[in-house]
Amino acid sequence: MLRESSTSFYRSVDLPEQALEQQITAAFDDDVLSVAVPLKPGTRPQPVPITNGHSTS
C-alpha cells in the first residue's frame, strides 16, 4: 500500500558570490530535485595540487 507523506522538508544552501541568481533553475522529476546554479564567466574553480604529505626537504 502506498501512502503519501505529509512531512515537510526544508534545506537552505548558501550560494557562492559568483552565482547568477536570476538564472538559477530547479526541476523535480521522479522524486529527485535538481538545481542548477550557473556562475559568472571566468570564475571557475582553480585546481589545487595535492601532495602525498611527505616532506621533500
C-alpha positions in Angstrom: 0.0 0.0 0.0 1.4 3.4 -1.0 1.0 6.2 1.5 1.6 9.9 0.9 3.7 11.6 3.5 2.6 14.9 5.0 6.1 15.6 6.3 7.7 18.7 5.1 11.4 19.1 4.5 13.4 22.3 4.5 17.0 22.8 3.4 18.9 26.0 2.7 22.2 26.4 0.9 24.4 29.4 0.8 25.2 30.4 -2.8 28.7 31.5 -3.9 29.2 35.2 -4.6 29.7 34.4 -8.3 26.3 32.8 -8.7 24.0 34.3 -11.3 20.9 34.3 -9.1 18.4 35.2 -11.9 19.5 32.2 -13.9 19.1 29.5 -11.3 16.8 26.7 -12.3 15.2 23.8 -10.4 13.3 20.8 -11.5 11.5 18.0 -9.6 11.4 14.7 -11.6 10.9 11.2 -10.4 11.2 12.3 -6.8 14.6 13.9 -7.4 15.2 17.7 -7.1 17.8 19.0 -9.4 19.1 22.6 -9.0 21.5 24.3 -11.5 23.4 27.3 -10.3 25.3 29.0 -13.2 28.4 31.0 -12.3 29.7 34.3 -13.7 32.1 33.7 -16.6 35.8 33.5 -15.6 35.0 32.3 -12.0 35.7 28.6 -12.4 37.5 26.9 -9.6 41.2 26.6 -9.9 42.9 23.2 -9.5 45.0 22.7 -6.3 47.9 20.3 -6.4 47.7 17.5 -3.9 50.9 16.1 -2.4 51.5 12.8 -0.6 52.2 14.6 2.7 55.9 13.7 2.8 58.4 16.5 3.1 60.8 16.8 0.2 63.4 18.9 2.2 
